[in-house]
Each structure stands twice: as structure tokens, then as C-alpha cells.
Amino acid sequence: MFGLTEEQIATFGLTFGVGAFMLYMVFIIFQLARESKAGRLGTFVLFLALGFGLLGFAAKGVIKYFLAGVVE
């Protein structure tokens, strides 16, 4: 499709699709904090707790990138 291989399409989807999804999740966390009137500390706790999974997923990608030459 459009001269791209399946691997290139999957890489694009993983990079930008998941990145966009993660930004949307940050927006959802912000909306949740705003609608619940959580205040500064509550907002921080929400971002810390709910954003920790997003941070872990991003860290996994960074670690895989730096270790790609060592592992493979």
C-alpha cells in the first residue's frame, strides 16, 4: 500500500499511533482532574498514578532503542 511494506506501516502505527493515544490519555487524566476539582496535589497524584503506566511504556521503547545494538 502506497509503496510501503507491512513492517514500515506497523512501525509507523506503533510510533505515531501509540504516541497519539498516549497524548489522548494525558488529556483524559487532565479532564478527570479538572472535573473532580482535585486541586494541585490531587492533580499531581492523578498524573503520578495514572501516568506511571504511560511513562513505563515510553521508557520501554527508549531502553529497547539503546539496547538494540547490544541485544540483536
NORLINMO-V556771 format. One record per residue. N is the residue number from 1. RES is the residue in one small letter. NEAR is the number of other C-alpha atoms within 8 Angstrom. Layout:
# NORLINMO-V556771
N_RES_NEAR / N_RES_NEAR
This chain:
# NORLINMO-V556771
1_m_4 / 2_f_3 / 3_g_4 / 4_l_7 / 5_t_7 / 6_e_6 / 7_e_6 / 8_q_8 / 9_i_9 / 10_a_8 / 11_t_8 / 12_f_9 / 13_g_9 / 14_l_9 / 15_t_8 / 16_f_8 / 17_g_9 / 18_v_9 / 19_g_9 / 20_a_8 / 21_f_8 / 22_m_9 / 23_l_8 / 24_y_8 / 25_m_8 / 26_v_10 / 27_f_8 / 28_i_8 / 29_i_11 / 30_f_10 / 31_q_8 / 32_l_8 / 33_a_13 / 34_r_9 / 35_e_7 / 36_s_6 / 37_k_6 / 38_a_10 / 39_g_7 / 40_r_6 / 41_l_7 / 42_g_9 / 43_t_12 / 44_f_8 / 45_v_8 / 46_l_11 / 47_f_12 / 48_l_8 / 49_a_8 / 50_l_9 / 51_g_10 / 52_f_9 / 53_g_8 / 54_l_9 / 55_l_8 / 56_g_8 / 57_f_8 / 58_a_8 / 59_a_8 / 60_k_8 / 61_g_8 / 62_v_8 / 63_i_8 / 64_k_8 / 65_y_7 / 66_f_7 / 67_l_8 / 68_a_8 / 69_g_6 / 70_v_5 / 71_v_5 / 72_e_4
